Amino acid sequence: MRKYHIITHGCQMNDHDSERIAAILENLGYEKTESPDQADFILFNTCLVRENAELKVFGQVGALKGWREADPKRILAVSGCMMQTGPAGDIIRDKYPQVDLVFGTKNIEKLPILLKELEEEGRVFDTSTYSVDGSDLDLAFDRKSSFSAYVNIMTGCDNFCSYCIVPYARGREASRPPREVLEEVNSLAKAGYKEVTLLGQNVNSYGKDFQVDFPSLLAKVAETPGIDRVRFMSSHPKDLSDDLIHVIAQYPNIERHFHLPLQSGSDKVLREMNRHYSSDDYLALVNKLRAAVPGITITTDIIVGFPDESEEDHQATLDLCRKVEYDNAFTFIYSVRPGTRAGEREDQVPDPIKSRRYQELCDVLYPIFNRKNQAMVGKRVEVLFDGQSKNDPRKISGRDSGYHLIHVPGDQSLVGQIRQVEVTEANSFALMGRVLD
């Protein structure tokens, strides 16, 4: 039996695509291996949101030239957003002859056909759109977990933020029919899954083609017997409704965590990013969330060094971070994405200035994270454990309802369980605790 190994970069949507690709390969007779050296088929599922993600893929693909040349029957493939748009596909074709197969985000279902073409004709590069007959319910996934599952509720994005390549890589918004989503959630509950995460580039705009909007869908998912936890991502502030906030407050199994991307605290930069909200609008949403759901944790995304960002703009971001007091944040230095409006601008911020501003942002955020985590010491929380700690093999890690990362002494028997934990220590990025019997 031939063996495959998938290396995934990027977001949860890419993780879920990799689960689908794995299921297709297993249906074709492949067996998963965690060791690239033992694989006959290695696939990179790529991300192009940041330049560093692209450079990492080029480096990893380059490092496998010897692996590929050692056995002519081996297959090296690259897929994902990086291949769907931009020059990366041409670079792979022209400079990386060890790559046998390239496909995009829109033709994953075509993989069996592409592998047949590879066998018969040699190297295959195909990023065309591929229409699938039948319902999404017929799609299988080789899920990484037996207790926590991703559920796509929509694909694509219509926002066209000026820095973002996702709408070009993933296409325009398309929502899954609510019946299909709910049937998938019900089947997961019957299979013993405890947690589902609803996925979309902007879940708040779900259902434009249906009579069911996202708050209504979320409520129905939360009412599914057997589902203990419901998460969702991502939310765009411009579409966050009072109805959604009310649903979160109403259902205790919807997690007490909200990821609300800010990107910038400057109104000028927000306009140039095409974000369609102001810093005051954003702050009002934060206040609404905290008033309706006491104790909710709020995390965010922030970009430093957008074109023509001034010191005043940068200070506006720092000031808003001090006002919001985030529980955690994904912070990024702006990188040019070819094909985006921002990438075509000539008023790029010099790298040394971007690096200095990034450090200043971290200097504001990290003490806030630490103070808020220290306030958790002594509290009792319910944690769903998902695996071994990356830094200490003697500990098991999991998340509470607020999405805090928590490590406890323990073994693999805890994985998949929801247990009461007392928080005993904290730092800026994680909590430590002990399981209560």
C-alpha positions in Angstrom: 0.0 0.0 0.0 1.4 3.4 -1.0 1.7 6.0 1.8 0.9 9.7 1.8 2.0 12.7 3.9 0.3 16.1 3.9 1.9 19.3 5.1 -0.6 22.1 5.7 0.0 25.8 5.9 -2.5 28.5 6.7 -5.9 28.7 8.2 -8.6 26.3 9.4 -10.1 26.3 5.9 -6.8 24.8 4.7 -6.8 22.3 7.5 -10.3 21.2 6.5 -9.3 21.0 2.8 -6.4 18.7 3.8 -8.9 16.4 5.6 -10.8 16.2 2.3 -7.7 15.5 0.3 -6.6 12.8 2.8 -10.0 11.1 2.4 -9.7 11.1 -1.4 -6.2 9.6 -1.2 -7.3 6.9 1.2 -10.2 6.1 -1.1 -7.6 5.6 -3.8 -5.8 3.1 -1.7 -3.2 5.3 0.0 -2.3 5.0 3.7 -1.4 7.9 5.9 2.1 8.2 7.4 3.4 10.8 9.8 6.9 10.4 8.5 7.8 12.1 5.2 10.7 9.7 4.7 8.3 6.8 4.5 5.9 8.5 2.1 5.4 7.8 -1.6 3.2 10.9 -2.0 4.0 14.2 -0.3 1.6 17.1 -0.7 1.9 20.7 0.5 -1.4 22.5 1.0 -0.3 26.1 0.8 -1.3 29.6 2.0 -0.4 32.9 0.4 -1.9 35.4 2.9 1.7 36.3 4.0 4.9 36.4 2.1 6.7 34.3 4.8 4.2 31.5 4.2 5.1 31.4 0.5 8.9 31.5 1.2 8.5 28.7 3.6 6.8 26.5 1.0 9.5 27.2 -1.6 12.2 26.2 0.9 10.4 23.0 1.9 9.7 22.0 -1.7 13.3 22.7 -2.6 14.5 20.5 0.3 12.7 17.5 -1.1 14.5 17.5 -4.5 16.7 14.6 -3.3 13.7 12.7 -1.9 11.9 12.9 -5.2 14.8 12.0 -7.4 15.7 9.0 -5.2 12.6 7.1 -6.5 10.9 7.9 -9.8 7.6 6.4 -8.5 7.3 9.0 -5.8 4.9 12.0 -6.3 5.5 15.5 -5.0 2.4 17.7 -5.1 1.5 21.3 -4.2 -2.0 22.6 -3.8 -4.0 25.4 -2.0 -4.3 29.1 -2.2 -0.7 29.8 -3.2 -1.3 27.8 -6.4 -4.7 29.2 -7.2 -3.6 32.7 -8.0 -0.5 34.8 -8.5 2.9 33.8 -9.9 3.7 31.0 -7.4 2.4 28.3 -9.7 4.6 29.5 -12.6 7.6 29.6 -10.3 7.0 26.0 -9.1 6.6 24.8 -12.7 9.7 26.6 -14.0 12.2 26.3 -11.1 11.1 23.2 -9.2 11.2 20.3 -11.7 10.8 17.8 -8.8 7.1 18.9 -8.4 4.9 16.5 -10.3 1.4 17.8 -9.6 -0.1 21.3 -8.9 -3.8 22.0 -8.2 -5.8 24.7 -6.6 -8.6 25.3 -4.1 -11.3 25.0 -6.7 -10.6 21.5 -8.0 -9.8 19.3 -5.0 -12.5 16.9 -6.1 -10.6 16.5 -9.4 -7.6 14.9 -7.7 -8.3 11.3 -8.8 -8.5 12.5 -12.4 -5.3 14.5 -12.0 -3.5 11.5 -10.6 -4.6 9.5 -13.6 -3.4 12.2 -16.0 -0.1 12.2 -14.1 0.3 8.5 -14.5 -0.5 8.6 -18.2 1.0 11.9 -19.4 3.5 13.1 -16.9 3.6 16.4 -15.0 0.2 18.0 -14.3 -0.6 21.7 -13.5 -4.3 22.4 -13.1 -6.0 25.2 -11.2 -9.2 25.3 -13.1 -12.6 25.3 -11.4 -14.1 21.9 -11.2 -17.9 21.3 -10.7 -18.9 18.5 -8.5 -22.0 16.5 -9.1 -24.1 15.8 -6.0 -24.5 17.2 -2.6 -21.7 18.3 -0.2 -23.1 15.6 2.1 -21.5 13.0 -0.1 -18.0 14.5 0.7 -15.9 12.5 3.1 -13.2 13.8 5.4 -10.3 12.1 7.1 -10.7 14.2 10.2 -7.7 14.7 12.4 -9.8 14.4 15.6 -12.5 12.0 16.8 -14.1 14.6 19.1 -13.7 18.1 17.4 -14.7 18.8 13.8 -14.7 21.6 11.3 -17.9 22.2 9.3 -17.8 24.4 6.3 -20.9 26.6 6.1 -19.7 28.8 3.2 -16.8 29.4 0.8 -15.2 32.5 -0.7 -15.4 36.1 0.2 -17.0 39.3 -1.2 -15.2 41.9 1.0 -12.1 42.5 -1.2 -10.1 44.1 1.6 -7.3 45.9 -0.3 -4.5 43.9 1.4 -6.1 40.4 1.0 -5.7 37.9 -1.8 -8.3 35.4 -0.4 -11.3 36.5 -2.7 -9.1 35.8 -5.7 -7.9 32.4 -4.4 -11.2 31.2 -2.9 -13.7 33.0 -5.1 -16.9 34.8 -4.3 -19.1 34.0 -1.4 -21.3 30.9 -1.6 -23.3 29.5 1.4 -24.1 25.9 1.9 -27.8 25.1 2.3 -28.7 25.1 6.0 -30.2 21.6 5.7 -26.8 20.2 4.6 -25.0 22.0 7.4 -27.4 20.7 10.1 -27.4 17.2 8.7 -23.6 17.1 8.9 -23.6 18.5 12.5 -26.2 15.9 13.5 -24.1 13.1 11.9 -21.0 14.3 13.8 -23.0 14.3 17.1 -24.2 10.8 16.5 -20.5 9.8 15.8 -19.5 11.1 19.2 -18.1 14.5 18.3 -18.3 17.0 21.2 -17.2 20.2 19.5 -17.9 21.7 16.0 -16.3 24.8 14.5 -18.3 26.5 11.8 -16.0 27.8 9.1 -16.3 30.6 6.6 -14.2 33.6 5.5 -17.0 35.8 6.9 -19.6 33.7 8.7 -21.6 36.8 9.6 -22.7 37.1 5.9 -23.9 33.5 5.7 -27.2 32.8 4.0 -27.7 35.6 1.5 -29.3 33.1 -0.8 -31.5 31.4 1.9 -34.1 32.4 4.5 -31.7 31.4 7.3 -29.1 33.9 8.4 -26.0 33.1 10.5 -27.6 33.8 13.9 -30.5 31.4 13.1 -28.1 28.7 11.8 -25.9 29.1 14.9 -28.9 28.6 17.2 -29.9 25.5 15.4 -26.4 24.0 15.6 -26.3 24.9 19.3 -29.6 23.0 19.8 -28.1 19.8 18.3 -28.2 17.0 21.0 -24.8 15.8 21.9 -22.8 18.8 20.8 -21.2 20.3 23.9 -19.3 23.1 22.3 -19.8 25.3 19.2 -17.2 27.6 17.8 -17.1 29.7 14.6 -14.7 31.8 12.6 -14.2 34.3 11.2 -16.4 37.3 11.8 -16.2 40.6 10.0 -17.0 43.5 12.2 -19.1 45.3 9.6 -21.6 42.4 9.6 -21.7 41.6 13.3 -25.4 41.9 14.3 -27.3 42.4 17.5 -29.1 39.1 16.7 -25.8 37.2 16.7 -24.7 38.7 20.0 -28.1 37.7 21.5 -27.8 34.1 20.2 -24.3 33.8 21.8 -25.7 35.0 25.1 -28.7 32.7 24.9 -26.8 29.3 24.4 -24.2 28.4 27.0 -22.6 25.8 24.7 -21.6 28.5 22.2 -18.1 29.3 23.4 -17.4 32.4 25.4 -14.8 33.6 22.9 -15.1 35.9 20.0 -12.5 36.5 17.3 -13.1 40.0 16.0 -10.4 41.1 13.5 -9.4 44.8 13.9 -6.5 45.1 11.4 -5.9 48.8 12.3 -7.1 51.3 14.9 -6.7 54.2 12.4 -9.9 55.3 10.6 -7.8 56.5 7.6 -6.1 53.1 7.3 -9.4 51.2 7.8 -10.9 53.2 4.9 -7.9 52.4 2.7 -8.1 48.8 3.7 -11.8 48.8 2.6 -12.9 47.5 5.9 -16.2 49.5 6.1 -16.2 50.3 9.9 -14.5 53.0 12.0 -12.6 52.6 15.3 -15.6 53.9 17.2 -17.9 51.3 15.4 -15.4 48.6 16.4 -15.2 49.7 20.0 -19.0 49.8 20.3 -19.2 46.2 19.1 -16.7 45.2 21.8 -18.7 46.9 24.4 -21.9 45.2 23.2 -20.3 41.8 23.3 -19.0 42.3 26.9 -22.3 43.7 28.1 -24.3 40.8 26.7 -21.9 38.0 27.5 -20.0 38.8 30.7 -16.5 37.3 30.8 -16.3 36.7 27.1 -12.7 36.7 25.7 -12.0 38.8 22.7 -9.1 38.1 20.3 -8.2 39.9 17.1 -5.9 40.3 14.0 -3.7 43.4 13.6 -1.6 44.4 10.6 1.3 46.8 11.2 2.9 48.8 8.4 0.0 49.1 5.8 1.0 51.4 3.0 1.2 55.1 4.0 0.6 54.2 7.7 1.8 57.2 9.6 3.1 57.4 13.2 -0.3 58.9 14.1 -2.1 55.9 12.5 0.2 53.6 14.4 -0.5 55.3 17.7 -4.2 55.1 17.0 -3.8 51.3 16.8 -1.9 51.2 20.1 -4.5 53.4 21.8 -7.4 51.2 20.7 -5.5 48.1 21.9 -5.2 49.7 25.3 -8.9 50.5 25.3 -10.1 47.0 24.2 -7.6 45.0 26.3 -7.6 41.9 24.1 -7.1 38.5 25.6 -4.9 37.5 22.7 -4.0 38.6 19.1 -2.5 37.5 15.9 -0.2 40.2 14.8 1.4 40.6 11.4 3.8 42.9 9.6 2.2 43.9 6.3 3.6 42.1 3.3 2.9 42.9 -0.3 0.5 40.5 -2.0 0.7 40.7 -5.8 -2.7 41.1 -7.3 -4.2 43.2 -4.4 -4.8 46.9 -4.6 -2.5 47.6 -1.6 0.2 45.6 -3.3 0.3 48.0 -6.2 0.8 51.1 -4.1 4.1 52.9 -4.2 3.9 54.4 -0.7 5.1 51.2 1.1 6.4 51.6 4.6 10.1 50.8 4.9 10.9 47.5 6.6 12.8 48.9 9.6 9.9 51.2 10.5 7.5 48.2 10.2 9.7 46.1 12.4 9.9 48.9 15.1 6.2 49.4 15.1 5.6 45.7 15.3 7.7 45.5 18.5 5.9 48.5 19.9 2.6 46.8 19.3 3.9 43.6 21.1 5.1 45.8 24.0 1.5 47.1 24.4 -0.3 43.8 24.0 1.8 41.3 25.9 1.5 42.9 29.3 -2.3 43.0 28.8 -2.3 39.3 27.9 -0.3 38.5 31.0 -2.4 40.5 33.4 -5.6 39.0 32.1 -4.2 35.5 32.3 -2.9 36.1 35.8 -6.4 37.0 36.8 -7.4 33.4 35.8 -5.2 31.9 38.5 -7.4 30.2 41.2 -10.4 29.9 38.9 -12.0 26.6 37.8 -12.8 26.1 34.1 -13.9 23.2 31.9 -11.3 22.2 29.4 -11.6 20.0 26.3 -8.2 18.3 26.0 -6.9 17.8 22.4 -3.4 16.5 22.7 0.1 16.5 24.1 1.7 19.8 25.0 4.2 20.9 22.2 6.7 22.0 24.8 6.4 19.4 27.5 5.6 15.7 26.7 4.6 15.2 30.4 1.6 17.5 29.9 -1.7 17.5 28.0 -3.1 20.7 26.5 -6.6 21.9 25.8 -8.9 24.9 25.6 -11.6 26.2 27.9 -14.7 28.0 26.7 -12.8 31.3 26.5 -10.2 29.6 24.2 -7.4 29.9 26.7 -4.7 27.4 26.1 -4.3 25.3 29.2 -1.6 22.7 30.1 -1.9 20.1 32.8 0.1 17.2 34.0 -1.4 14.1 32.4 -1.3 11.4 29.8 -3.1 10.6 26.5 -6.2 9.2 28.5 -7.3 12.9 28.9 -7.5 13.6 25.2 -11.0 14.0 24.0 -12.4 14.5 27.5 -13.9 17.6 29.0 -12.7 18.0 32.6 -12.8 20.5 35.4 -9.4 22.2 35.8 -8.1 24.6 38.5 -5.8 27.2 37.0 -2.5 27.3 39.1 -0.1 29.5 37.0 -0.2 31.8 34.0 2.0 33.7 31.5 1.2 35.9 28.6 0.2 33.1 26.3 -1.0 30.1 28.3 -2.4 28.8 31.6 -1.2 25.9 33.7 -3.5 23.9 36.0 -4.4 20.7 37.6 -7.3 18.4 36.8 -9.9 18.1 39.5 -11.2 14.6 40.3 
